[in-house]
Amino acid sequence: MKKLAKIFSVLAIVAVVCLPLFTHALEKQPQVKGEVVMKAGTKVHMFFGVMEEAKKQICIGDVIPVFRELPYSRSLKVKAVGKVKVLGLAGENYFEGEVVEGEVKAGDIAKKETGAYVCLIQPIKKK
């Protein structure tokens, strides 16, 4: 009888300890957000920072190629993924642009062939 009481008490302790772990695993897990892909016609902001030379080299109406750095490579590799047309200034450190070709993601880099100035692509946040 004492053995049976010990077995039930051990089972009760195990159930009390493990039951919360199982119920937590059954709860709905949060979903991972996907990346924002911006296609032709989508407006974007291009961050150029505090470089005044970028304002001089990049003009309204310019169509600038957009590149993506490829992860998991031993050497730095970039791939052309689209083009963005500059529509105007959006604040002190941003150009406003529109994707005219390809699929652009946040974090891609717009770089004019003639200059060394790059712009980081960001989606326009809706208010």
DRENKOL-585173 format. One record per residue (C-alpha): residue number from 0; residue in one letter; x negated, y, z. Coordinates in pm, whole numbers. Each point is the difference from the previous one (the first is absolute). Layout:
// residues N
<site resi="NUM" resn="A" xx="X" yy="Y" zz="Z"/>
...
// end
This chain:
// residues 127
<site resi="0" resn="M" xx="0" yy="0" zz="0"/>
<site resi="1" resn="K" xx="-286" yy="236" zz="81"/>
<site resi="2" resn="K" xx="-158" yy="-71" zz="-340"/>
<site resi="3" resn="L" xx="327" yy="86" zz="-174"/>
<site resi="4" resn="A" xx="27" yy="326" zz="196"/>
<site resi="5" resn="K" xx="-358" yy="93" zz="-94"/>
<site resi="6" resn="I" xx="66" yy="-71" zz="-369"/>
<site resi="7" resn="F" xx="315" yy="217" zz="-3"/>
<site resi="8" resn="S" xx="-174" yy="283" zz="183"/>
<site resi="9" resn="V" xx="-291" yy="-5" zz="-250"/>
<site resi="10" resn="L" xx="249" yy="-6" zz="-291"/>
<site resi="11" resn="A" xx="190" yy="292" zz="153"/>
<site resi="12" resn="I" xx="-321" yy="204" zz="37"/>
<site resi="13" resn="V" xx="-106" yy="-77" zz="-359"/>
<site resi="14" resn="A" xx="345" yy="99" zz="-127"/>
<site resi="15" resn="V" xx="-6" yy="329" zz="192"/>
<site resi="16" resn="V" xx="-346" yy="84" zz="-135"/>
<site resi="17" resn="C" xx="50" yy="-112" zz="-363"/>
<site resi="18" resn="L" xx="362" yy="99" zz="-65"/>
<site resi="19" resn="P" xx="-73" yy="375" zz="-32"/>
<site resi="20" resn="L" xx="-276" yy="-77" zz="-253"/>
<site resi="21" resn="F" xx="238" yy="-198" zz="-222"/>
<site resi="22" resn="T" xx="279" yy="258" zz="16"/>
<site resi="23" resn="H" xx="-245" yy="279" zz="-89"/>
<site resi="24" resn="A" xx="-115" yy="-197" zz="-304"/>
<site resi="25" resn="L" xx="360" yy="-35" zz="-118"/>
<site resi="26" resn="E" xx="64" yy="376" zz="7"/>
<site resi="27" resn="K" xx="1" yy="185" zz="-328"/>
<site resi="28" resn="Q" xx="-354" yy="107" zz="-84"/>
<site resi="29" resn="P" xx="-67" yy="351" zz="-135"/>
<site resi="30" resn="Q" xx="-42" yy="18" zz="-377"/>
<site resi="31" resn="V" xx="-317" yy="133" zz="-155"/>
<site resi="32" resn="K" xx="53" yy="305" zz="-219"/>
<site resi="33" resn="G" xx="-113" yy="-34" zz="-359"/>
<site resi="34" resn="E" xx="-224" yy="242" zz="-179"/>
<site resi="35" resn="V" xx="156" yy="297" zz="-174"/>
<site resi="36" resn="V" xx="-45" yy="-31" zz="-375"/>
<site resi="37" resn="M" xx="60" yy="317" zz="-197"/>
<site resi="38" resn="K" xx="91" yy="-39" zz="-366"/>
<site resi="39" resn="A" xx="30" yy="247" zz="-287"/>
<site resi="40" resn="G" xx="212" yy="302" zz="93"/>
<site resi="41" resn="T" xx="-77" yy="-18" zz="372"/>
<site resi="42" resn="K" xx="-133" yy="317" zz="162"/>
<site resi="43" resn="V" xx="-310" yy="-31" zz="215"/>
<site resi="44" resn="H" xx="-230" yy="216" zz="208"/>
<site resi="45" resn="M" xx="-372" yy="-7" zz="-72"/>
<site resi="46" resn="F" xx="-217" yy="91" zz="297"/>
<site resi="47" resn="F" xx="-324" yy="174" zz="-93"/>
<site resi="48" resn="G" xx="-101" yy="137" zz="339"/>
<site resi="49" resn="V" xx="-177" yy="328" zz="46"/>
<site resi="50" resn="M" xx="-199" yy="-5" zz="-324"/>
<site resi="51" resn="E" xx="66" yy="329" zz="-177"/>
<site resi="52" resn="E" xx="-185" yy="-133" zz="-305"/>
<site resi="53" resn="A" xx="274" yy="-260" zz="-48"/>
<site resi="54" resn="K" xx="255" yy="280" zz="-42"/>
<site resi="55" resn="K" xx="-220" yy="153" zz="-270"/>
<site resi="56" resn="Q" xx="-70" yy="-321" zz="-192"/>
<site resi="57" resn="I" xx="347" yy="-156" zz="11"/>
<site resi="58" resn="C" xx="258" yy="207" zz="-187"/>
<site resi="59" resn="I" xx="379" yy="-11" zz="-13"/>
<site resi="60" resn="G" xx="99" yy="-226" zz="-288"/>
<site resi="61" resn="D" xx="-310" yy="-219" zz="19"/>
<site resi="62" resn="V" xx="58" yy="-374" zz="-32"/>
<site resi="63" resn="I" xx="-240" yy="-176" zz="235"/>
<site resi="64" resn="P" xx="-76" yy="-375" zz="0"/>
<site resi="65" resn="V" xx="69" yy="-189" zz="322"/>
<site resi="66" resn="F" xx="-225" yy="-276" zz="130"/>
<site resi="67" resn="R" xx="33" yy="-263" zz="272"/>
<site resi="68" resn="E" xx="-290" yy="-140" zz="198"/>
<site resi="69" resn="L" xx="16" yy="-379" zz="-5"/>
<site resi="70" resn="P" xx="-32" yy="-165" zz="341"/>
<site resi="71" resn="Y" xx="-200" yy="-310" zz="78"/>
<site resi="72" resn="S" xx="-277" yy="61" zz="-249"/>
<site resi="73" resn="R" xx="-369" yy="5" zz="79"/>
<site resi="74" resn="S" xx="-60" yy="310" zz="-204"/>
<site resi="75" resn="L" xx="230" yy="298" zz="-34"/>
<site resi="76" resn="K" xx="239" yy="-67" zz="-289"/>
<site resi="77" resn="V" xx="271" yy="234" zz="-120"/>
<site resi="78" resn="K" xx="286" yy="-66" zz="-239"/>
<site resi="79" resn="A" xx="195" yy="256" zz="-202"/>
<site resi="80" resn="V" xx="366" yy="-31" zz="104"/>
<site resi="81" resn="G" xx="173" yy="304" zz="-151"/>
<site resi="82" resn="K" xx="4" yy="371" zz="-67"/>
<site resi="83" resn="V" xx="138" yy="300" zz="189"/>
<site resi="84" resn="K" xx="93" yy="340" zz="-142"/>
<site resi="85" resn="V" xx="-75" yy="302" zz="222"/>
<site resi="86" resn="L" xx="315" yy="212" zz="49"/>
<site resi="87" resn="G" xx="-132" yy="261" zz="242"/>
<site resi="88" resn="L" xx="-128" yy="69" zz="348"/>
<site resi="89" resn="A" xx="184" yy="-133" zz="304"/>
<site resi="90" resn="G" xx="-153" yy="180" zz="293"/>
<site resi="91" resn="E" xx="-365" yy="79" zz="61"/>
<site resi="92" resn="N" xx="-141" yy="-350" zz="-37"/>
<site resi="93" resn="Y" xx="236" yy="-178" zz="-239"/>
<site resi="94" resn="F" xx="89" yy="-9" zz="-366"/>
<site resi="95" resn="E" xx="349" yy="-109" zz="-97"/>
<site resi="96" resn="G" xx="3" yy="-247" zz="-285"/>
<site resi="97" resn="E" xx="214" yy="-245" zz="-190"/>
<site resi="98" resn="V" xx="-90" yy="-354" zz="-99"/>
<site resi="99" resn="V" xx="7" yy="-17" zz="-381"/>
<site resi="100" resn="E" xx="-144" yy="-345" zz="-56"/>
<site resi="101" resn="G" xx="-59" yy="-322" zz="194"/>
<site resi="102" resn="E" xx="76" yy="-92" zz="360"/>
<site resi="103" resn="V" xx="-167" yy="207" zz="269"/>
<site resi="104" resn="K" xx="-19" yy="-84" zz="372"/>
<site resi="105" resn="A" xx="-72" yy="217" zz="302"/>
<site resi="106" resn="G" xx="-375" yy="17" zz="50"/>
<site resi="107" resn="D" xx="-88" yy="-19" zz="-369"/>
<site resi="108" resn="I" xx="-249" yy="255" zz="-127"/>
<site resi="109" resn="A" xx="58" yy="253" zz="-278"/>
<site resi="110" resn="K" xx="-327" yy="113" zz="-157"/>
<site resi="111" resn="K" xx="-54" yy="232" zz="-293"/>
<site resi="112" resn="E" xx="-262" yy="-136" zz="-242"/>
<site resi="113" resn="T" xx="-193" yy="328" zz="-23"/>
<site resi="114" resn="G" xx="-27" yy="74" zz="371"/>
<site resi="115" resn="A" xx="-111" yy="-166" zz="317"/>
<site resi="116" resn="Y" xx="314" yy="99" zz="189"/>
<site resi="117" resn="V" xx="248" yy="-266" zz="105"/>
<site resi="118" resn="C" xx="353" yy="21" zz="134"/>
<site resi="119" resn="L" xx="160" yy="-255" zz="229"/>
<site resi="120" resn="I" xx="353" yy="-95" zz="-118"/>
<site resi="121" resn="Q" xx="281" yy="16" zz="257"/>
<site resi="122" resn="P" xx="376" yy="-36" zz="-45"/>
<site resi="123" resn="I" xx="211" yy="307" zz="68"/>
<site resi="124" resn="K" xx="169" yy="-44" zz="337"/>
<site resi="125" resn="K" xx="374" yy="55" zz="-11"/>
<site resi="126" resn="K" xx="133" yy="226" zz="273"/>
// end
